[in-house]
Amino acid sequence: MKIRRAKPEDAEEIYKFRIDTIEKINSKDYTQNEIDEFKKLYSKKVIVEKIKSTDMFCIIDNKIIGTIYLQGNKIGGLFIKSDYINKGIGTKLLKFIEYYAKNKGIKKVKLFSTRTAYNFYLKQGYKPAIIIKEDLPLTKYFNKKLEKKLS
């Protein structure tokens, strides 16, 4: 397995496994209507834009099996292909992006978690942060703000 920067030509493959993961994994914590809305947030066009506007990385095992990005001090887009969940891939990507952020001089990172991933982030040392008021269209899905000091 290797981690590399995502490229615009990866968007189709990333799109397909993200939709699959949302349907198979996130559906345990969201209604079908929420899942349908959630999937609309991850079009190929949106993925290409994230690849261009963030530091997005993929983990490869003959094919892309996970993604994550850093935008400023915000971590996002941690998705693991559904049949690779609970195999340490998410932890590997998260540690990679934290190391990457630290090398960029970032001392604290934040993220917004889905209900599905919340306990995973707590196990990785993230702490709940107070949300004063978030007027983000995604807070319906990513409604748990967490942060972590990088040491």
GROMACS elastic network, one bead per residue, 0.5 to 0.9 nm:
[ bonds ]
;  ai    aj funct       b0    kb
    1    59     6  0.66872   500
    1    60     6  0.53977   500
    1    62     6  0.78968   500
    2    58     6  0.82123   500
    2    59     6  0.55879   500
    2    60     6  0.53464   500
    2    61     6  0.70840   500
    3    57     6  0.65744   500
    3    58     6  0.55277   500
    3    60     6  0.62346   500
    3    93     6  0.79946   500
    3    96     6  0.84982   500
    4    56     6  0.86133   500
    4    57     6  0.54518   500
    4    58     6  0.55123   500
    4    59     6  0.65510   500
    4    60     6  0.78261   500
    5    51     6  0.85345   500
    5    55     6  0.73701   500
    5    56     6  0.58921   500
    5    58     6  0.61041   500
    5    59     6  0.88203   500
    6     9     6  0.83358   500
    6    10     6  0.64635   500
    6    11     6  0.83259   500
    6    51     6  0.61725   500
    6    52     6  0.89172   500
    6    55     6  0.82433   500
    6    56     6  0.55463   500
    6    58     6  0.55657   500
    6    67     6  0.81129   500
    7    10     6  0.53573   500
    7    11     6  0.74009   500
    7    48     6  0.80484   500
    7    51     6  0.64489   500
    7    52     6  0.81031   500
    7    56     6  0.85001   500
    7    57     6  0.86647   500
    8    11     6  0.55767   500
    8    12     6  0.86961   500
    8    47     6  0.80951   500
    8    48     6  0.52999   500
    8    49     6  0.83433   500
    8    51     6  0.63059   500
    8    52     6  0.74164   500
    9    12     6  0.70667   500
    9    13     6  0.84284   500
    9    48     6  0.81745   500
   10    13     6  0.55632   500
   10    14     6  0.61210   500
   10    15     6  0.85478   500
   10    47     6  0.89842   500
   10    48     6  0.83143   500
   10    64     6  0.82572   500
   11    14     6  0.50523   500
   11    15     6  0.58662   500
   11    16     6  0.85845   500
   11    43     6  0.89629   500
   11    44     6  0.56942   500
   11    45     6  0.79982   500
   11    46     6  0.89342   500
   11    47     6  0.58492   500
   11    48     6  0.58133   500
   11    51     6  0.82033   500
   12    15     6  0.50879   500
   12    16     6  0.62843   500
   12    17     6  0.88803   500
   12    44     6  0.61940   500
   12    47     6  0.86385   500
   13    16     6  0.52870   500
   13    17     6  0.64695   500
   13    18     6  0.86210   500
   13    63     6  0.84280   500
   13    64     6  0.71053   500
   14    17     6  0.55086   500
   14    18     6  0.60570   500
   14    19     6  0.86390   500
   14    44     6  0.81426   500
   14    47     6  0.77330   500
   14    58     6  0.88127   500
   14    64     6  0.70426   500
   14    65     6  0.82992   500
   14    66     6  0.79951   500
   14    67     6  0.77584   500
   15    18     6  0.52457   500
   15    19     6  0.62292   500
   15    20     6  0.86346   500
   15    42     6  0.67819   500
   15    43     6  0.66940   500
   15    44     6  0.57964   500
   15    47     6  0.71955   500
   16    19     6  0.54028   500
   16    20     6  0.62743   500
   16    21     6  0.87214   500
   16    44     6  0.89424   500
   17    21     6  0.60356   500
   17    22     6  0.85286   500
   17    64     6  0.84398   500
   17    65     6  0.76646   500
   17    66     6  0.84734   500
   17    79     6  0.84568   500
   17    80     6  0.79127   500
   17    81     6  0.55463   500
   17    82     6  0.75612   500
   18    21     6  0.50721   500
   18    22     6  0.60986   500
   18    23     6  0.85798   500
   18    39     6  0.83567   500
   18    42     6  0.76711   500
   18    66     6  0.87166   500
   18    79     6  0.64494   500
   18    80     6  0.75572   500
   18    81     6  0.68744   500
   18    82     6  0.84432   500
   19    22     6  0.51017   500
   19    23     6  0.61862   500
   19    24     6  0.86109   500
   19    39     6  0.61759   500
   19    42     6  0.77036   500
   20    23     6  0.52139   500
   20    24     6  0.61071   500
   20    25     6  0.82648   500
   20    81     6  0.74987   500
   20    82     6  0.68798   500
   21    24     6  0.51406   500
   21    25     6  0.54151   500
   21    26     6  0.69968   500
   21    27     6  0.88700   500
   21    79     6  0.75890   500
   21    80     6  0.71470   500
   21    81     6  0.58740   500
   21    83     6  0.85145   500
   22    25     6  0.55406   500
   22    27     6  0.64687   500
   22    35     6  0.70118   500
   22    38     6  0.78714   500
   22    39     6  0.70712   500
   22    79     6  0.89303   500
   22    82     6  0.83981   500
   23    26     6  0.62006   500
   23    27     6  0.54983   500
   23    28     6  0.87626   500
   23    32     6  0.89081   500
   23    35     6  0.69687   500
   23    36     6  0.87593   500
   23    39     6  0.84233   500
   24    27     6  0.59968   500
   24    28     6  0.77246   500
   24    82     6  0.67865   500
   25    28     6  0.60639   500
   25    29     6  0.81455   500
   25    82     6  0.67683   500
   25    85     6  0.89888   500
   25   116     6  0.76831   500
   26    29     6  0.55909   500
   26    30     6  0.63474   500
   26    35     6  0.74596   500
   26   114     6  0.82886   500
   26   115     6  0.81943   500
   26   116     6  0.59334   500
   26   117     6  0.87426   500
   27    30     6  0.51208   500
   27    31     6  0.66404   500
   27    32     6  0.69504   500
   27    34     6  0.86204   500
   27    35     6  0.63769   500
   27   116     6  0.88283   500
   28    31     6  0.80626   500
   28   116     6  0.77096   500
   29   114     6  0.88162   500
   29   115     6  0.64768   500
   29   116     6  0.60582   500
   30    33     6  0.80634   500
   30    34     6  0.58410   500
   30    35     6  0.62281   500
   30   115     6  0.82960   500
   30   116     6  0.86773   500
   30   141     6  0.84784   500
   31    34     6  0.51212   500
   31    35     6  0.61893   500
   31    36     6  0.86707   500
   32    36     6  0.61412   500
   32    37     6  0.86283   500
   33    36     6  0.51214   500
   33    37     6  0.63053   500
   33    38     6  0.85016   500
   34    37     6  0.50894   500
   34    38     6  0.58793   500
   34    39     6  0.85664   500
   34   140     6  0.87203   500
   34   141     6  0.80170   500
   35    39     6  0.61153   500
   35    40     6  0.87460   500
   36    39     6  0.53195   500
   36    40     6  0.66912   500
   37    40     6  0.52759   500
   37    41     6  0.70398   500
   38    41     6  0.55003   500
   38    42     6  0.75273   500
   38   138     6  0.86301   500
   38   141     6  0.73179   500
   39    42     6  0.55982   500
   39    43     6  0.75868   500
   40    43     6  0.61454   500
   41    46     6  0.74549   500
   41   138     6  0.85654   500
   42    45     6  0.79979   500
   42    46     6  0.59583   500
   42    47     6  0.64529   500
   43    46     6  0.52002   500
   43    47     6  0.63500   500
   43    48     6  0.87390   500
   44    47     6  0.50181   500
   44    48     6  0.61661   500
   44    49     6  0.86305   500
   45    48     6  0.51845   500
   45    49     6  0.62992   500
   45    50     6  0.87390   500
   46    49     6  0.50998   500
   46    50     6  0.62382   500
   46    51     6  0.86654   500
   47    50     6  0.50587   500
   47    51     6  0.61725   500
   47    52     6  0.86616   500
   48    51     6  0.50536   500
   48    52     6  0.62986   500
   48    53     6  0.86514   500
   49    52     6  0.51023   500
   49    53     6  0.59653   500
   49    54     6  0.83130   500
   50    53     6  0.50771   500
   50    54     6  0.55487   500
   50    55     6  0.82250   500
   50    56     6  0.71943   500
   50    69     6  0.81676   500
   50    77     6  0.89903   500
   51    54     6  0.57982   500
   51    55     6  0.69768   500
   51    56     6  0.55465   500
   51    57     6  0.83616   500
   51    69     6  0.83271   500
   52    55     6  0.79326   500
   52    56     6  0.82347   500
   53    56     6  0.84903   500
   53    71     6  0.78683   500
   54    69     6  0.62948   500
   54    70     6  0.59869   500
   54    71     6  0.51335   500
   54    72     6  0.82772   500
   55    68     6  0.84199   500
   55    69     6  0.53216   500
   55    70     6  0.51831   500
   55    71     6  0.64669   500
   56    67     6  0.70766   500
   56    68     6  0.57246   500
   56    70     6  0.64769   500
   56    71     6  0.85877   500
   56    77     6  0.82962   500
   57    66     6  0.83585   500
   57    67     6  0.56163   500
   57    68     6  0.55263   500
   57    69     6  0.60481   500
   57    70     6  0.87754   500
   57    93     6  0.83766   500
   57    97     6  0.84206   500
   58    64     6  0.62857   500
   58    65     6  0.73777   500
   58    66     6  0.55712   500
   58    68     6  0.67286   500
   58    69     6  0.88408   500
   58    93     6  0.82619   500
   59    63     6  0.82941   500
   59    64     6  0.58337   500
   59    65     6  0.58785   500
   59    66     6  0.52021   500
   59    67     6  0.63805   500
   59    68     6  0.87860   500
   59    89     6  0.80646   500
   59    92     6  0.89432   500
   59    93     6  0.73145   500
   60    63     6  0.52342   500
   60    65     6  0.58257   500
   60    66     6  0.73488   500
   61    64     6  0.64016   500
   61    65     6  0.66165   500
   62    65     6  0.86745   500
   64    67     6  0.78747   500
   64    81     6  0.80909   500
   65    79     6  0.82574   500
   65    80     6  0.57856   500
   65    82     6  0.85516   500
   65    83     6  0.88769   500
   65    84     6  0.71218   500
   65    89     6  0.82685   500
   66    78     6  0.70965   500
   66    79     6  0.53779   500
   66    81     6  0.59531   500
   66    84     6  0.86005   500
   66    89     6  0.73170   500
   66    90     6  0.75055   500
   66    93     6  0.77642   500
   67    77     6  0.63145   500
   67    78     6  0.53651   500
   67    79     6  0.53879   500
   67    80     6  0.67314   500
   67    90     6  0.87148   500
   67    93     6  0.74376   500
   68    75     6  0.72922   500
   68    76     6  0.59860   500
   68    79     6  0.67769   500
   68    90     6  0.89077   500
   68    93     6  0.67051   500
   68    94     6  0.75171   500
   68    97     6  0.74350   500
   69    74     6  0.82401   500
   69    75     6  0.57577   500
   69    76     6  0.53123   500
   69    77     6  0.57857   500
   69    78     6  0.71979   500
   69    97     6  0.72940   500
   70    73     6  0.66603   500
   70    74     6  0.56684   500
   70    76     6  0.64036   500
   70    77     6  0.85958   500
   70    97     6  0.69757   500
   70    98     6  0.88915   500
   70   100     6  0.86591   500
   70   101     6  0.74421   500
   71    74     6  0.51990   500
   71    75     6  0.65048   500
   71    76     6  0.78218   500
   72    75     6  0.82405   500
   72   101     6  0.85766   500
   72   106     6  0.83358   500
   72   109     6  0.86660   500
   73   101     6  0.72879   500
   73   106     6  0.64985   500
   73   107     6  0.84135   500
   73   108     6  0.68639   500
   73   110     6  0.63734   500
   73   111     6  0.86293   500
   74   109     6  0.57129   500
   74   111     6  0.55808   500
   74   112     6  0.85838   500
   75    78     6  0.79764   500
   75    94     6  0.86463   500
   75    97     6  0.77748   500
   75    98     6  0.85708   500
   75   109     6  0.67929   500
   75   110     6  0.61771   500
   75   111     6  0.52051   500
   75   112     6  0.81292   500
   76    79     6  0.89153   500
   76   110     6  0.88557   500
   76   111     6  0.62902   500
   76   112     6  0.74754   500
   76   113     6  0.86252   500
   78    90     6  0.71847   500
   78    93     6  0.77963   500
   78    94     6  0.78018   500
   79    82     6  0.86979   500
   79    90     6  0.75870   500
   80    83     6  0.82231   500
   80    84     6  0.64431   500
   80    85     6  0.61334   500
   80    89     6  0.70933   500
   80    90     6  0.64800   500
   81    84     6  0.54724   500
   81    85     6  0.67079   500
   82    85     6  0.55409   500
   83    86     6  0.86650   500
   83    87     6  0.89757   500
   84    87     6  0.58055   500
   84    88     6  0.82619   500
   84    89     6  0.70470   500
   84    90     6  0.89709   500
   85    88     6  0.74178   500
   85    89     6  0.70611   500
   85    90     6  0.74923   500
   86    89     6  0.74343   500
   86    90     6  0.79479   500
   87    90     6  0.79322   500
   87    91     6  0.87956   500
   88    91     6  0.52507   500
   88    92     6  0.61523   500
   88    93     6  0.87626   500
   89    92     6  0.50410   500
   89    93     6  0.62387   500
   89    94     6  0.85652   500
   90    93     6  0.51935   500
   90    94     6  0.60389   500
   90    95     6  0.85301   500
   90   120     6  0.88399   500
   91    94     6  0.50871   500
   91    95     6  0.60379   500
   91    96     6  0.84197   500
   91   120     6  0.86736   500
   91   124     6  0.75716   500
   92    95     6  0.53019   500
   92    96     6  0.61278   500
   92    97     6  0.87797   500
   93    97     6  0.62300   500
   93    98     6  0.86014   500
   94    97     6  0.52514   500
   94    98     6  0.61451   500
   94    99     6  0.85851   500
   94   124     6  0.84699   500
   95    98     6  0.51111   500
   95    99     6  0.61355   500
   95   100     6  0.85155   500
   95   124     6  0.88272   500
   96    99     6  0.52089   500
   96   100     6  0.61331   500
   96   101     6  0.86469   500
   97   101     6  0.59930   500
   97   102     6  0.84595   500
   98   101     6  0.50394   500
   98   102     6  0.60830   500
   98   103     6  0.85848   500
   98   106     6  0.89027   500
   98   109     6  0.77674   500
   98   150     6  0.71520   500
   99   102     6  0.50756   500
   99   103     6  0.62074   500
   99   104     6  0.86948   500
   99   150     6  0.83265   500
  100   103     6  0.52119   500
  100   104     6  0.64586   500
  100   106     6  0.89278   500
  101   104     6  0.50306   500
  101   105     6  0.66076   500
  101   106     6  0.53837   500
  101   107     6  0.79197   500
  101   108     6  0.86777   500
  101   109     6  0.78754   500
  101   150     6  0.84653   500
  102   105     6  0.51124   500
  102   107     6  0.63088   500
  102   108     6  0.83946   500
  102   150     6  0.65097   500
  102   151     6  0.80354   500
  103   106     6  0.72602   500
  106   109     6  0.71889   500
  106   149     6  0.90000   500
  106   150     6  0.75870   500
  107   148     6  0.86225   500
  107   149     6  0.59163   500
  107   150     6  0.52141   500
  107   151     6  0.73931   500
  108   147     6  0.69153   500
  108   148     6  0.55738   500
  108   150     6  0.55064   500
  108   151     6  0.88039   500
  109   146     6  0.85230   500
  109   147     6  0.55695   500
  109   148     6  0.54753   500
  109   149     6  0.65265   500
  109   150     6  0.73230   500
  110   126     6  0.84765   500
  110   129     6  0.86431   500
  110   145     6  0.72079   500
  110   146     6  0.56475   500
  110   148     6  0.64659   500
  110   149     6  0.89017   500
  111   142     6  0.88297   500
  111   144     6  0.82835   500
  111   145     6  0.58487   500
  111   146     6  0.54647   500
  111   147     6  0.63481   500
  111   148     6  0.89617   500
  112   118     6  0.89252   500
  112   139     6  0.80929   500
  112   141     6  0.89481   500
  112   142     6  0.51617   500
  112   143     6  0.63961   500
  112   144     6  0.54263   500
  112   146     6  0.62038   500
  112   147     6  0.87603   500
  113   116     6  0.78354   500
  113   117     6  0.60701   500
  113   118     6  0.56271   500
  113   121     6  0.78969   500
  113   141     6  0.79548   500
  113   143     6  0.64136   500
  113   144     6  0.51353   500
  113   145     6  0.62959   500
  113   146     6  0.72796   500
  114   117     6  0.54422   500
  114   118     6  0.61545   500
  114   139     6  0.89989   500
  114   141     6  0.56724   500
  114   143     6  0.64711   500
  114   144     6  0.67345   500
  115   118     6  0.54063   500
  115   119     6  0.82524   500
  115   141     6  0.74588   500
  115   142     6  0.72646   500
  115   143     6  0.75560   500
  115   144     6  0.74031   500
  116   119     6  0.76448   500
  116   120     6  0.83587   500
  117   120     6  0.52521   500
  117   121     6  0.65157   500
  117   122     6  0.89379   500
  118   121     6  0.54041   500
  118   122     6  0.64651   500
  118   123     6  0.88966   500
  118   144     6  0.72969   500
  118   146     6  0.87347   500
  119   123     6  0.62526   500
  119   124     6  0.86746   500
  120   123     6  0.52354   500
  120   124     6  0.64603   500
  121   125     6  0.66222   500
  121   126     6  0.55180   500
  121   127     6  0.81765   500
  121   146     6  0.79329   500
  122   125     6  0.53425   500
  122   127     6  0.63456   500
  122   128     6  0.81665   500
  122   146     6  0.83654   500
  123   126     6  0.72285   500
  125   147     6  0.86732   500
  125   148     6  0.66964   500
  125   149     6  0.89325   500
  126   146     6  0.57896   500
  126   147     6  0.53266   500
  126   149     6  0.82748   500
  127   145     6  0.85092   500
  127   146     6  0.52674   500
  127   147     6  0.54415   500
  127   148     6  0.62799   500
  128   144     6  0.73340   500
  128   145     6  0.60307   500
  128   147     6  0.65226   500
  128   148     6  0.89852   500
  129   144     6  0.81115   500
  129   145     6  0.55117   500
  129   146     6  0.51005   500
  129   147     6  0.62415   500
  130   145     6  0.72661   500
  130   146     6  0.84173   500
  131   134     6  0.66232   500
  131   144     6  0.83314   500
  131   145     6  0.67850   500
  134   137     6  0.88627   500
  134   139     6  0.72153   500
  135   138     6  0.86515   500
  135   139     6  0.75592   500
  136   139     6  0.55763   500
  136   140     6  0.84807   500
  137   140     6  0.70433   500
  137   141     6  0.88540   500
  138   141     6  0.56325   500
  138   142     6  0.58739   500
  138   143     6  0.77459   500
  139   144     6  0.80210   500
  140   143     6  0.58947   500
  141   144     6  0.86624   500
  142   145     6  0.76841   500
